[in-house]
Amino acid sequence: MQTTKVGIREFRENLAGYLESKTPVAITRHGATIGIYVPTKPKSSQADLEALRVAGEKMQRLIVAAGASEDEILADFKQLRRERRPKKA
């Protein structure tokens, strides 16, 4: 895994960005590594999981109400993507 090396001052100044990064950061002082920040994968909260479940149920009801199948929706989506793709010269 790739590690980013930054000085302690830069780490402090850009802390928020490094905390959201997925890359480990080696923190240095005068060129010597004094610490390593290793990000962890955040857990999904129960509220996030419940909201995703509810959204999935709503989407399923909309599909049924429209009288469409998932395969038809996927085919329409792929067709729209092809149509909007920039034309090669």
N, CA, C and O atoms as CSV, one atom per row, in Angstrom:
chain,resi,resn,atom,element,x,y,z
A,1,MET,N,N,0.844,-1.180,0.000
A,1,MET,CA,C,0.000,0.000,0.000
A,1,MET,C,C,0.884,1.235,0.000
A,1,MET,O,O,1.862,1.313,0.743
A,2,GLN,N,N,0.532,2.192,-0.833
A,2,GLN,CA,C,1.294,3.437,-0.959
A,2,GLN,C,C,1.085,4.310,0.275
A,2,GLN,O,O,-0.040,4.454,0.755
A,3,THR,N,N,2.163,4.890,0.787
A,3,THR,CA,C,2.095,5.794,1.937
A,3,THR,C,C,2.554,7.171,1.500
A,3,THR,O,O,3.536,7.310,0.770
A,4,THR,N,N,1.834,8.191,1.954
A,4,THR,CA,C,2.211,9.568,1.674
A,4,THR,C,C,3.077,10.062,2.821
A,4,THR,O,O,2.741,9.840,3.984
A,5,LYS,N,N,4.196,10.734,2.512
A,5,LYS,CA,C,5.066,11.302,3.541
A,5,LYS,C,C,4.853,12.802,3.602
A,5,LYS,O,O,4.972,13.491,2.589
A,6,VAL,N,N,4.537,13.314,4.789
A,6,VAL,CA,C,4.340,14.755,4.943
A,6,VAL,C,C,4.989,15.215,6.242
A,6,VAL,O,O,5.114,14.456,7.203
A,7,GLY,N,N,5.393,16.470,6.240
A,7,GLY,CA,C,5.934,17.057,7.455
A,7,GLY,C,C,4.822,17.312,8.457
A,7,GLY,O,O,3.649,17.407,8.095
A,8,ILE,N,N,5.203,17.420,9.710
A,8,ILE,CA,C,4.213,17.597,10.767
A,8,ILE,C,C,3.410,18.881,10.582
A,8,ILE,O,O,2.212,18.902,10.864
A,9,ARG,N,N,4.047,19.945,10.114
A,9,ARG,CA,C,3.333,21.204,9.900
A,9,ARG,C,C,2.280,21.047,8.809
A,9,ARG,O,O,1.144,21.492,8.974
A,10,GLU,N,N,2.653,20.411,7.686
A,10,GLU,CA,C,1.695,20.195,6.605
A,10,GLU,C,C,0.549,19.299,7.066
A,10,GLU,O,O,-0.607,19.525,6.709
A,11,PHE,N,N,0.877,18.280,7.862
A,11,PHE,CA,C,-0.158,17.388,8.377
A,11,PHE,C,C,-1.167,18.161,9.219
A,11,PHE,O,O,-2.375,17.983,9.061
A,12,ARG,N,N,-0.677,19.020,10.114
A,12,ARG,CA,C,-1.573,19.829,10.954
A,12,ARG,C,C,-2.418,20.772,10.110
A,12,ARG,O,O,-3.619,20.904,10.344
A,13,GLU,N,N,-1.801,21.430,9.127
A,13,GLU,CA,C,-2.515,22.405,8.307
A,13,GLU,C,C,-3.582,21.757,7.432
A,13,GLU,O,O,-4.596,22.385,7.126
A,14,ASN,N,N,-3.368,20.525,7.031
A,14,ASN,CA,C,-4.302,19.834,6.129
A,14,ASN,C,C,-4.929,18.613,6.788
A,14,ASN,O,O,-5.267,17.641,6.112
A,15,LEU,N,N,-5.084,18.664,8.098
A,15,LEU,CA,C,-5.556,17.517,8.863
A,15,LEU,C,C,-6.889,16.976,8.354
A,15,LEU,O,O,-7.037,15.765,8.188
A,16,ALA,N,N,-7.855,17.847,8.104
A,16,ALA,CA,C,-9.180,17.384,7.659
A,16,ALA,C,C,-9.079,16.564,6.379
A,16,ALA,O,O,-9.742,15.535,6.251
A,17,GLY,N,N,-8.267,17.001,5.441
A,17,GLY,CA,C,-8.096,16.265,4.187
A,17,GLY,C,C,-7.461,14.908,4.400
A,17,GLY,O,O,-7.874,13.921,3.790
A,18,TYR,N,N,-6.457,14.851,5.262
A,18,TYR,CA,C,-5.795,13.570,5.524
A,18,TYR,C,C,-6.724,12.612,6.270
A,18,TYR,O,O,-6.662,11.402,6.051
A,19,LEU,N,N,-7.585,13.138,7.151
A,19,LEU,CA,C,-8.503,12.281,7.888
A,19,LEU,C,C,-9.543,11.650,6.971
A,19,LEU,O,O,-10.043,10.565,7.265
A,20,GLU,N,N,-9.877,12.312,5.865
A,20,GLU,CA,C,-10.849,11.769,4.914
A,20,GLU,C,C,-10.199,10.898,3.847
A,20,GLU,O,O,-10.893,10.213,3.096
A,21,SER,N,N,-8.871,10.919,3.777
A,21,SER,CA,C,-8.141,10.150,2.782
A,21,SER,C,C,-8.169,8.663,3.121
A,21,SER,O,O,-8.383,8.283,4.272
A,22,LYS,N,N,-7.952,7.838,2.119
A,22,LYS,CA,C,-7.871,6.391,2.333
A,22,LYS,C,C,-6.423,5.913,2.348
A,22,LYS,O,O,-6.159,4.722,2.514
A,23,THR,N,N,-5.485,6.845,2.172
A,23,THR,CA,C,-4.069,6.516,2.086
A,23,THR,C,C,-3.374,6.760,3.422
A,23,THR,O,O,-3.558,7.819,4.023
A,24,PRO,N,N,-2.575,5.797,3.901
A,24,PRO,CA,C,-1.808,6.037,5.131
A,24,PRO,C,C,-0.842,7.208,4.953
A,24,PRO,O,O,-0.350,7.458,3.852
A,25,VAL,N,N,-0.581,7.911,6.033
A,25,VAL,CA,C,0.290,9.075,5.993
A,25,VAL,C,C,1.421,8.887,7.005
A,25,VAL,O,O,1.173,8.670,8.192
A,26,ALA,N,N,2.665,8.973,6.525
A,26,ALA,CA,C,3.832,8.965,7.414
A,26,ALA,C,C,4.136,10.420,7.752
A,26,ALA,O,O,4.372,11.235,6.860
A,27,ILE,N,N,4.131,10.743,9.043
A,27,ILE,CA,C,4.349,12.111,9.491
A,27,ILE,C,C,5.812,12.236,9.898
A,27,ILE,O,O,6.330,11.447,10.689
A,28,THR,N,N,6.465,13.260,9.331
A,28,THR,CA,C,7.900,13.419,9.579
A,28,THR,C,C,8.202,14.738,10.277
A,28,THR,O,O,7.456,15.712,10.172
A,29,ARG,N,N,9.323,14.736,10.995
A,29,ARG,CA,C,9.890,15.959,11.583
A,29,ARG,C,C,11.361,15.946,11.229
A,29,ARG,O,O,12.095,15.029,11.599
A,30,HIS,N,N,11.783,16.968,10.510
A,30,HIS,CA,C,13.179,17.083,10.045
A,30,HIS,C,C,13.602,15.837,9.275
A,30,HIS,O,O,14.738,15.379,9.394
A,31,GLY,N,N,12.668,15.288,8.476
A,31,GLY,CA,C,12.975,14.155,7.615
A,31,GLY,C,C,12.825,12.790,8.267
A,31,GLY,O,O,12.822,11.779,7.565
A,32,ALA,N,N,12.701,12.731,9.595
A,32,ALA,CA,C,12.560,11.455,10.286
A,32,ALA,C,C,11.084,11.178,10.580
A,32,ALA,O,O,10.361,12.058,11.046
A,33,THR,N,N,10.649,9.958,10.305
A,33,THR,CA,C,9.262,9.600,10.564
A,33,THR,C,C,9.035,9.526,12.070
A,33,THR,O,O,9.739,8.819,12.791
A,34,ILE,N,N,8.021,10.284,12.526
A,34,ILE,CA,C,7.704,10.299,13.957
A,34,ILE,C,C,6.356,9.651,14.256
A,34,ILE,O,O,6.014,9.422,15.416
A,35,GLY,N,N,5.593,9.356,13.206
A,35,GLY,CA,C,4.301,8.717,13.403
A,35,GLY,C,C,3.677,8.352,12.081
A,35,GLY,O,O,4.083,8.834,11.024
A,36,ILE,N,N,2.689,7.499,12.159
A,36,ILE,CA,C,1.975,7.078,10.958
A,36,ILE,C,C,0.486,7.123,11.256
A,36,ILE,O,O,0.025,6.576,12.258
A,37,TYR,N,N,-0.262,7.779,10.376
A,37,TYR,CA,C,-1.714,7.795,10.477
A,37,TYR,C,C,-2.243,6.759,9.496
A,37,TYR,O,O,-1.979,6.842,8.297
A,38,VAL,N,N,-2.990,5.781,10.006
A,38,VAL,CA,C,-3.568,4.738,9.162
A,38,VAL,C,C,-5.088,4.869,9.250
A,38,VAL,O,O,-5.675,4.581,10.293
A,39,PRO,N,N,-5.733,5.304,8.156
A,39,PRO,CA,C,-7.187,5.464,8.188
A,39,PRO,C,C,-7.890,4.115,8.277
A,39,PRO,O,O,-7.402,3.107,7.768
A,40,THR,N,N,-9.027,4.119,8.923
A,40,THR,CA,C,-9.835,2.908,9.005
A,40,THR,C,C,-11.122,3.125,8.226
A,40,THR,O,O,-11.525,4.258,7.963
A,41,LYS,N,N,-11.747,2.035,7.867
A,41,LYS,CA,C,-13.002,2.120,7.125
A,41,LYS,C,C,-14.105,2.477,8.118
A,41,LYS,O,O,-14.321,1.758,9.094
A,42,PRO,N,N,-14.807,3.593,7.871
A,42,PRO,CA,C,-15.873,3.961,8.796
A,42,PRO,C,C,-17.038,2.983,8.717
A,42,PRO,O,O,-17.372,2.483,7.643
A,43,LYS,N,N,-17.652,2.716,9.868
A,43,LYS,CA,C,-18.816,1.838,9.907
A,43,LYS,C,C,-20.042,2.608,9.453
A,43,LYS,O,O,-20.190,3.795,9.744
A,44,SER,N,N,-20.906,1.928,8.746
A,44,SER,CA,C,-22.178,2.531,8.398
A,44,SER,C,C,-23.036,2.570,9.660
A,44,SER,O,O,-23.119,1.589,10.399
A,45,SER,N,N,-23.661,3.700,9.889
A,45,SER,CA,C,-24.514,3.794,11.063
A,45,SER,C,C,-25.810,3.043,10.798
A,45,SER,O,O,-26.181,2.814,9.647
A,46,GLN,N,N,-26.484,2.668,11.851
A,46,GLN,CA,C,-27.757,1.957,11.714
A,46,GLN,C,C,-28.762,2.816,10.960
A,46,GLN,O,O,-29.548,2.302,10.164
A,47,ALA,N,N,-28.738,4.139,11.210
A,47,ALA,CA,C,-29.660,5.044,10.517
A,47,ALA,C,C,-29.376,5.051,9.012
A,47,ALA,O,O,-30.310,5.082,8.210
A,48,ASP,N,N,-28.094,5.022,8.619
A,48,ASP,CA,C,-27.739,4.982,7.196
A,48,ASP,C,C,-28.250,3.699,6.547
A,48,ASP,O,O,-28.803,3.728,5.448
A,49,LEU,N,N,-28.061,2.581,7.231
A,49,LEU,CA,C,-28.514,1.302,6.692
A,49,LEU,C,C,-30.034,1.261,6.561
A,49,LEU,O,O,-30.559,0.743,5.576
A,50,GLU,N,N,-30.735,1.802,7.546
A,50,GLU,CA,C,-32.196,1.825,7.500
A,50,GLU,C,C,-32.686,2.717,6.357
A,50,GLU,O,O,-33.631,2.362,5.652
A,51,ALA,N,N,-32.042,3.876,6.174
A,51,ALA,CA,C,-32.426,4.782,5.087
A,51,ALA,C,C,-32.210,4.109,3.732
A,51,ALA,O,O,-33.024,4.278,2.823
A,52,LEU,N,N,-31.136,3.357,3.589
A,52,LEU,CA,C,-30.867,2.638,2.340
A,52,LEU,C,C,-31.916,1.563,2.093
A,52,LEU,O,O,-32.364,1.379,0.961
A,53,ARG,N,N,-32.309,0.853,3.144
A,53,ARG,CA,C,-33.335,-0.178,3.024
A,53,ARG,C,C,-34.670,0.439,2.589
A,53,ARG,O,O,-35.336,-0.088,1.697
A,54,VAL,N,N,-35.057,1.548,3.215
A,54,VAL,CA,C,-36.310,2.229,2.876
A,54,VAL,C,C,-36.270,2.726,1.433
A,54,VAL,O,O,-37.256,2.594,0.708
A,55,ALA,N,N,-35.145,3.295,1.010
A,55,ALA,CA,C,-35.014,3.773,-0.366
A,55,ALA,C,C,-35.163,2.624,-1.357
A,55,ALA,O,O,-35.792,2.787,-2.403
A,56,GLY,N,N,-34.596,1.474,-1.042
A,56,GLY,CA,C,-34.720,0.301,-1.914
A,56,GLY,C,C,-36.164,-0.161,-2.040
A,56,GLY,O,O,-36.619,-0.532,-3.121
A,57,GLU,N,N,-36.876,-0.134,-0.916
A,57,GLU,CA,C,-38.292,-0.527,-0.946
A,57,GLU,C,C,-39.111,0.452,-1.778
A,57,GLU,O,O,-39.976,0.035,-2.549
A,58,LYS,N,N,-38.851,1.740,-1.633
A,58,LYS,CA,C,-39.567,2.753,-2.421
A,58,LYS,C,C,-39.288,2.574,-3.909
A,58,LYS,O,O,-40.197,2.671,-4.733
A,59,MET,N,N,-38.028,2.312,-4.249
A,59,MET,CA,C,-37.657,2.109,-5.651
A,59,MET,C,C,-38.384,0.888,-6.212
A,59,MET,O,O,-38.871,0.924,-7.341
A,60,GLN,N,N,-38.458,-0.169,-5.450
A,60,GLN,CA,C,-39.144,-1.374,-5.911
A,60,GLN,C,C,-40.616,-1.090,-6.157
A,60,GLN,O,O,-41.168,-1.556,-7.154
A,61,ARG,N,N,-41.275,-0.330,-5.268
A,61,ARG,CA,C,-42.690,0.026,-5.460
A,61,ARG,C,C,-42.875,0.871,-6.723
A,61,ARG,O,O,-43.842,0.679,-7.461
A,62,LEU,N,N,-41.951,1.806,-6.975
A,62,LEU,CA,C,-42.041,2.642,-8.174
A,62,LEU,C,C,-41.898,1.807,-9.445
A,62,LEU,O,O,-42.591,2.052,-10.432
A,63,ILE,N,N,-41.013,0.836,-9.423
A,63,ILE,CA,C,-40.811,-0.040,-10.584
A,63,ILE,C,C,-42.084,-0.829,-10.860
A,63,ILE,O,O,-42.522,-0.938,-12.005
A,64,VAL,N,N,-42.675,-1.380,-9.802
A,64,VAL,CA,C,-43.902,-2.157,-9.963
A,64,VAL,C,C,-45.034,-1.258,-10.455
A,64,VAL,O,O,-45.780,-1.645,-11.354
A,65,ALA,N,N,-45.174,-0.060,-9.877
A,65,ALA,CA,C,-46.237,0.870,-10.272
A,65,ALA,C,C,-46.110,1.289,-11.731
A,65,ALA,O,O,-47.115,1.523,-12.402
A,66,ALA,N,N,-44.884,1.382,-12.220
A,66,ALA,CA,C,-44.659,1.772,-13.609
A,66,ALA,C,C,-44.873,0.609,-14.571
A,66,ALA,O,O,-44.902,0.800,-15.786
A,67,GLY,N,N,-45.022,-0.588,-14.028
A,67,GLY,CA,C,-45.213,-1.762,-14.876
A,67,GLY,C,C,-43.961,-2.140,-15.631
A,67,GLY,O,O,-44.030,-2.741,-16.704
A,68,ALA,N,N,-42.833,-1.795,-15.081
A,68,ALA,CA,C,-41.554,-2.074,-15.746
A,68,ALA,C,C,-40.823,-3.194,-15.009
A,68,ALA,O,O,-41.135,-3.518,-13.863
A,69,SER,N,N,-39.853,-3.768,-15.691
A,69,SER,CA,C,-38.990,-4.759,-15.049
A,69,SER,C,C,-37.610,-4.134,-14.834
A,69,SER,O,O,-37.263,-3.128,-15.453
A,70,GLU,N,N,-36.858,-4.733,-13.971
A,70,GLU,CA,C,-35.504,-4.236,-13.735
A,70,GLU,C,C,-34.663,-4.350,-14.998
A,70,GLU,O,O,-33.819,-3.492,-15.258
A,71,ASP,N,N,-34.882,-5.391,-15.779
A,71,ASP,CA,C,-34.136,-5.571,-17.028
A,71,ASP,C,C,-34.450,-4.449,-18.021
A,71,ASP,O,O,-33.552,-3.963,-18.708
A,72,GLU,N,N,-35.728,-4.031,-18.100
A,72,GLU,CA,C,-36.097,-2.943,-18.995
A,72,GLU,C,C,-35.457,-1.625,-18.560
A,72,GLU,O,O,-34.976,-0.851,-19.388
A,73,ILE,N,N,-35.459,-1.388,-17.267
A,73,ILE,CA,C,-34.854,-0.156,-16.743
A,73,ILE,C,C,-33.358,-0.146,-17.033
A,73,ILE,O,O,-32.815,0.874,-17.456
A,74,LEU,N,N,-32.692,-1.271,-16.810
A,74,LEU,CA,C,-31.263,-1.372,-17.085
A,74,LEU,C,C,-30.973,-1.160,-18.566
A,74,LEU,O,O,-30.009,-0.478,-18.915
A,75,ALA,N,N,-31.789,-1.731,-19.435
A,75,ALA,CA,C,-31.593,-1.553,-20.882
A,75,ALA,C,C,-31.762,-0.086,-21.272
A,75,ALA,O,O,-30.988,0.437,-22.074
A,76,ASP,N,N,-32.779,0.582,-20.704
A,76,ASP,CA,C,-32.983,2.011,-20.980
A,76,ASP,C,C,-31.789,2.827,-20.506
A,76,ASP,O,O,-31.334,3.733,-21.204
A,77,PHE,N,N,-31.287,2.508,-19.328
A,77,PHE,CA,C,-30.134,3.223,-18.778
A,77,PHE,C,C,-28.917,3.068,-19.688
A,77,PHE,O,O,-28.233,4.047,-19.984
A,78,LYS,N,N,-28.650,1.851,-20.125
A,78,LYS,CA,C,-27.503,1.605,-21.004
A,78,LYS,C,C,-27.659,2.347,-22.333
A,78,LYS,O,O,-26.689,2.885,-22.867
A,79,GLN,N,N,-28.880,2.372,-22.860
A,79,GLN,CA,C,-29.133,3.085,-24.116
A,79,GLN,C,C,-28.867,4.583,-23.949
A,79,GLN,O,O,-28.226,5.199,-24.801
A,80,LEU,N,N,-29.358,5.168,-22.856
A,80,LEU,CA,C,-29.127,6.594,-22.602
A,80,LEU,C,C,-27.647,6.903,-22.455
A,80,LEU,O,O,-27.178,7.933,-22.937
A,81,ARG,N,N,-26.906,6.019,-21.792
A,81,ARG,CA,C,-25.459,6.232,-21.643
A,81,ARG,C,C,-24.767,6.211,-22.996
A,81,ARG,O,O,-23.885,7.028,-23.258
A,82,ARG,N,N,-25.167,5.273,-23.863
A,82,ARG,CA,C,-24.564,5.206,-25.202
A,82,ARG,C,C,-24.870,6.480,-25.983
A,82,ARG,O,O,-23.997,7.016,-26.665
A,83,GLU,N,N,-26.101,6.964,-25.884
A,83,GLU,CA,C,-26.495,8.164,-26.615
A,83,GLU,C,C,-25.772,9.409,-26.119
A,83,GLU,O,O,-25.498,10.317,-26.903
A,84,ARG,N,N,-25.466,9.461,-24.855
A,84,ARG,CA,C,-24.823,10.660,-24.287
A,84,ARG,C,C,-23.307,10.604,-24.329
A,84,ARG,O,O,-22.640,11.596,-24.036
A,85,ARG,N,N,-22.768,9.471,-24.685
A,85,ARG,CA,C,-21.311,9.325,-24.771
A,85,ARG,C,C,-20.781,10.215,-25.882
A,85,ARG,O,O,-21.349,10.244,-26.973
A,86,PRO,N,N,-19.697,10.943,-25.621
A,86,PRO,CA,C,-19.132,11.813,-26.669
A,86,PRO,C,C,-18.732,10.984,-27.892
A,86,PRO,O,O,-18.173,9.894,-27.769
A,87,LYS,N,N,-19.027,11.518,-29.048
A,87,LYS,CA,C,-18.682,10.835,-30.304
A,87,LYS,C,C,-17.198,10.991,-30.580
A,87,LYS,O,O,-16.630,12.070,-30.411
A,88,LYS,N,N,-16.582,9.904,-31.004
A,88,LYS,CA,C,-15.160,9.947,-31.346
A,88,LYS,C,C,-15.013,10.534,-32.735
A,88,LYS,O,O,-15.812,10.271,-33.634
A,89,ALA,N,N,-13.982,11.326,-32.886
A,89,ALA,CA,C,-13.750,11.991,-34.185
A,89,ALA,C,C,-13.189,11.081,-35.216
A,89,ALA,O,O,-12.947,11.503,-36.346
